[in-house]
Amino acid sequence: MTAASRFATVIVIGAGQAGLSAAFHLAHRGFVSALEDPRAERTFVVFDANDSPGGAWQHRWASLAVAKLNGIFGLPGTRQPELDPAEPSRDAVPRYFADFEQKTRLPIVRPMSVESVEYADDEEDGELLVQTREGMWRTRAVINATGTWNTPRIPDFPGAGSFGGRMLHARDYTRLEDFAGQRVAIVGGGISAIQLLEEISRVAETFWYTRREPTFIEGHFQPETTGRETIAKVTADAEAGRPIGSIVSYTGLIWNEDARAAHDRGALERRPMFVRIEPNGVREADGSVVPVDAILWATGFRADIRHLEPLFLVNELGGVALRGTAVFGEPRVHLIGFGPSQSTVGANRAGREAVADLVRDLSL
Ligand SMILES: Cc1cc2nc3c(=O)[nH]c(=O)nc-3n(C[C@H](O)[C@H](O)[C@H](O)COP(=O)(O)OP(=O)(O)OC[C@H]3O[C@@H](n4cnc5c(N)ncnc54)[C@H](O)[C@@H]3O)c2cc1C
């Protein structure tokens, strides 16, 4: 292992809402840019793999307009953003992030992906090694804020390799026209599945598959109230080190405009999950085959923490046990935008908490 020449007291990985929140609070507590003042007592730097500001928002499908969102919390120190409800969120939110970055002048390096975080051979200094695409850095603590966008959840299904049609995950959905006149299986019981079902059923014959019978709840999603109960449940799982399910698995589905429109069109007819994929379609539990041209997996995402593998954080349950935002037993590593903080409001809170905990627990 080569000695890393560059050092930052704290390294933030990812500049979505969670990473920006952490960076904002580091700056607020007097940490300075490791790029501009590397000899300062307390320094930090943010590495972000994207080419431009906006975190995962910049990659979301065009029809995910601002009006379709549950609500976006303002980045720390700013007011709630006033975004045009009709504008695609992939344009509106990144523009807001870019404005924030320009005003705060946080030390963000991009595009710069982190390939791994490792324990230093010489543990005496209590440092971690952060391997970026362009060399190694040493650090006393890592705040990981890498989101989920790059790790879509696609079930491993028997027969998948034989399918002759188009198979894609929601993250790769771009144009409604691609499905015109087709027969499309849409898999998933979350908000994105409902939105895409509503949309695609306007131009195609859709078949909606979910593993469990979806539970719809009346009313609107209120991040501060509905959110609080959900956070308590997800936190309990995170503290126990259990893998975190999708948010809808904790909240139930909101009976929103998309659900109503799909229902009115007769598209909200849930079918129990198929059992096998065939070359020309999907085989249901009774043995019959439903021919389809495309299978769209709206099956969510998992935390993108592949670069943390050398730290052996994942337990035998497949989860990572947390205390607050810190990894249980490894107070130098915080996971934010993870588990209970997988929302814009959660990301804000987690960024603030991670910084406060690091300053307190590691005396940074
Ligand atoms: C379809 C969809 C709709 C949503 N709607 C809402 C909503 O209405 N309201 C709400 O509050 N939340 C919503 N969320 C959740 C919300 O977007 C996120 O929880 C929130 O934005 C926090 O994002 P983040 O910072 O954790 O991750 P991201 O925005 O994904 O940012 C992660 C950043 O890390 C970078 N990165 C990843 N890996 C590396 C690496 N190895 N090295 C360096 N950089 C890396 C990425 O390039 C990216 O810029 C939605 C999520 C989805 C998928």
The ligand as an SDF file (V2000), in Angstrom:
LIG
                    3D

 53 58  0  0  0  0  0  0  0  0999 V2000
  -37.4410    8.4420   -7.8650 C   0  0  0  0  0  0  0  0  0  0  0  0
  -37.1360    9.0610   -6.5360 C   0  0  0  0  0  0  0  0  0  0  0  0
  -37.9460   10.0990   -6.0570 C   0  0  0  0  0  0  0  0  0  0  0  0
  -37.6940   10.6800   -4.8140 C   0  0  0  0  0  0  0  0  0  0  0  0
  -38.5220   11.6670   -4.3650 N   0  0  0  0  0  0  0  0  0  0  0  0
  -38.2750   12.2410   -3.1740 C   0  0  0  0  0  0  0  0  0  0  0  0
  -39.1270   13.2910   -2.6740 C   0  0  0  0  0  0  0  0  0  0  0  0
  -40.1110   13.6510   -3.2830 O   0  0  0  0  0  0  0  0  0  0  0  0
  -38.7930   13.8650   -1.4820 N   0  0  0  0  0  0  0  0  0  0  0  0
  -37.7120   13.4770   -0.7400 C   0  0  0  0  0  0  0  0  0  0  0  0
  -37.4610   14.0320    0.3420 O   0  0  0  0  0  0  0  0  0  0  0  0
  -36.8960   12.4830   -1.1850 N   0  0  0  0  0  0  0  0  0  0  0  0
  -37.1560   11.8580   -2.3700 C   0  0  0  0  0  0  0  0  0  0  0  0
  -36.3320   10.8530   -2.8150 N   0  0  0  0  0  0  0  0  0  0  0  0
  -35.1560   10.4740   -2.0060 C   0  0  0  0  0  0  0  0  0  0  0  0
  -34.1140   11.5960   -2.1280 C   0  0  0  0  0  0  0  0  0  0  0  0
  -33.8640   11.8860   -3.4780 O   0  0  0  0  0  0  0  0  0  0  0  0
  -32.8050   11.2670   -1.4570 C   0  0  0  0  0  0  0  0  0  0  0  0
  -33.0060   10.5530   -0.2650 O   0  0  0  0  0  0  0  0  0  0  0  0
  -32.0980   12.5750   -1.1030 C   0  0  0  0  0  0  0  0  0  0  0  0
  -32.0210   13.3790   -2.2550 O   0  0  0  0  0  0  0  0  0  0  0  0
  -30.7290   12.3720   -0.5130 C   0  0  0  0  0  0  0  0  0  0  0  0
  -29.8560   12.0360   -1.5160 O   0  0  0  0  0  0  0  0  0  0  0  0
  -28.3860   11.5930   -1.2160 P   0  0  0  0  0  0  0  0  0  0  0  0
  -27.5350   12.7780   -0.9460 O   0  0  0  0  0  0  0  0  0  0  0  0
  -28.3930   10.5310   -0.1790 O   0  0  0  0  0  0  0  0  0  0  0  0
  -27.9680   10.8590   -2.5670 O   0  0  0  0  0  0  0  0  0  0  0  0
  -27.8110   11.3030   -4.0730 P   0  0  0  0  0  0  0  0  0  0  0  0
  -28.6380   12.4550   -4.4750 O   0  0  0  0  0  0  0  0  0  0  0  0
  -27.9200   10.0470   -4.8440 O   0  0  0  0  0  0  0  0  0  0  0  0
  -26.2890   11.7920   -4.1370 O   0  0  0  0  0  0  0  0  0  0  0  0
  -25.2320   10.8860   -4.0220 C   0  0  0  0  0  0  0  0  0  0  0  0
  -24.0230   11.4910   -4.6870 C   0  0  0  0  0  0  0  0  0  0  0  0
  -22.9170   10.6380   -4.3820 O   0  0  0  0  0  0  0  0  0  0  0  0
  -22.1450   10.4740   -5.5480 C   0  0  0  0  0  0  0  0  0  0  0  0
  -21.4270    9.2100   -5.4500 N   0  0  0  0  0  0  0  0  0  0  0  0
  -21.9410    7.9450   -5.4710 C   0  0  0  0  0  0  0  0  0  0  0  0
  -20.9550    7.0380   -5.3370 N   0  0  0  0  0  0  0  0  0  0  0  0
  -19.8020    7.7490   -5.2360 C   0  0  0  0  0  0  0  0  0  0  0  0
  -18.4210    7.3780   -5.0790 C   0  0  0  0  0  0  0  0  0  0  0  0
  -18.0480    6.0940   -4.9670 N   0  0  0  0  0  0  0  0  0  0  0  0
  -17.5010    8.3520   -5.0260 N   0  0  0  0  0  0  0  0  0  0  0  0
  -17.8620    9.6610   -5.1130 C   0  0  0  0  0  0  0  0  0  0  0  0
  -19.1610   10.0600   -5.2570 N   0  0  0  0  0  0  0  0  0  0  0  0
  -20.0970    9.1180   -5.3110 C   0  0  0  0  0  0  0  0  0  0  0  0
  -23.1400   10.4900   -6.6870 C   0  0  0  0  0  0  0  0  0  0  0  0
  -22.4960   10.8400   -7.8710 O   0  0  0  0  0  0  0  0  0  0  0  0
  -24.1420   11.5530   -6.1930 C   0  0  0  0  0  0  0  0  0  0  0  0
  -23.8030   12.8260   -6.6450 O   0  0  0  0  0  0  0  0  0  0  0  0
  -36.5890   10.2320   -4.0340 C   0  0  0  0  0  0  0  0  0  0  0  0
  -35.7650    9.2040   -4.5160 C   0  0  0  0  0  0  0  0  0  0  0  0
  -36.0510    8.6060   -5.7580 C   0  0  0  0  0  0  0  0  0  0  0  0
  -35.1670    7.4850   -6.2360 C   0  0  0  0  0  0  0  0  0  0  0  0
  1  2  1  0
  2  3  1  0
  2 52  2  0
  3  4  2  0
  4  5  1  0
  4 50  1  0
  5  6  2  0
  6  7  1  0
  6 13  1  0
  7  8  2  0
  7  9  1  0
  9 10  1  0
 10 11  2  0
 10 12  1  0
 12 13  2  0
 13 14  1  0
 14 15  1  0
 14 50  1  0
 15 16  1  0
 16 17  1  0
 16 18  1  0
 18 19  1  0
 18 20  1  0
 20 21  1  0
 20 22  1  0
 22 23  1  0
 23 24  1  0
 24 25  2  0
 24 26  1  0
 24 27  1  0
 27 28  1  0
 28 29  2  0
 28 30  1  0
 28 31  1  0
 31 32  1  0
 32 33  1  0
 33 34  1  0
 33 48  1  0
 34 35  1  0
 35 36  1  0
 35 46  1  0
 36 37  1  0
 36 45  1  0
 37 38  2  0
 38 39  1  0
 39 40  1  0
 39 45  2  0
 40 41  1  0
 40 42  2  0
 42 43  1  0
 43 44  2  0
 44 45  1  0
 46 47  1  0
 46 48  1  0
 48 49  1  0
 50 51  2  0
 51 52  1  0
 52 53  1  0
M  END
$$$$
